[in-house]
């Protein structure tokens, strides 16, 4: 259980911070909410008090004997400000301390995460850009806002990322500290999810990949400073903010998107589960049941192996290419023997091997793996969150990119 301070500044997205708060409290964390006076115009103190189970104040004049303006920050394991308005970022960048939240920011010695939300014009204004740069130089984490519908009818960059995405990001920070930025200046390309091959307008051949491991890879790479392109095949979980997302459905679409983005990528991770086979013919109408009770046969064709193609045709000589292998082991070999053969067959640099004998990985928040390398020994990654596995993969990638 960590001590988390949830700072809320005065933007309409303050209501979304209620869900963020719930996620923290339901996972057992101790949360102190520190709203600004402006935030209370949007969501009142009773809501924060009820959801956090603690009294709430905005000013330094409440409970002065307990010295909250110093204590709250000093005792925190993580401070997250969501939403962080342009005004709050400006105050934080300039070290102002006019209320309880800004005092807390000055006294905190733990990681501080800002999740900005504002109109695109305000986010892109040179004043905000400079304030964000100042905060990042000081080691604070400023998450990139999402793109999409803003308060009014307009759309653009500046939306608060989904509370689920902010929460996952914060868990990473609690687990590993503020990200190091070791992937800054790198472009990484990640595929996630499972492709679907249509049989007719309502049916498809698919697989059980949830996309969670690929999403964790994209989120953690962005947190470590990379420019990230995520090619997402039928992923239903929210995609991370600050990541370029290309949606695809079939293996052919996944291949096209990967080949298009690959030339500029320093690293490629194929976490997606492309369907290996597709129906030779797709019916333009729903296939009906036959009156005589007979079932149709489906003729299948093999799909191209994208990982093998990317590995054999590297756009950049020093590109690091990572594949995944979900293995069960069989009469021809153990999980590791089959995976070692697959690493050679695919021609990639690293292969992340999951033992799926128990079917445990699919849709689960956790994973356990061994990373095989063409240029070194295996690295076991103990059971842990998919974000932990993702970081272990990026550690391996980063060390190879730096050589
Ligand atoms: N992969 C790919 N294109 C395919 C199938 C798989 O790029 N058509 C990638 C996956 O994204 C993964 C790796 O290859 O990174 C291994 O996938 P896996 O399904 O284990 O490999 P297969 O080649 O299908 O091997 P198997 O013979 O075990 O089915």
Boltz pocket constraint, residues with backbone or C-beta under 6 A from the ligand:
constraints:
  - pocket:
      binder: B
      contacts: [[A, 251], [A, 270], [A, 271], [A, 272], [A, 273], [A, 274], [A, 275], [A, 276], [A, 303], [A, 304], [A, 305], [A, 306], [A, 307], [A, 308], [A, 322], [A, 323], [A, 324], [A, 325], [A, 326]]
      max_distance: 6.0
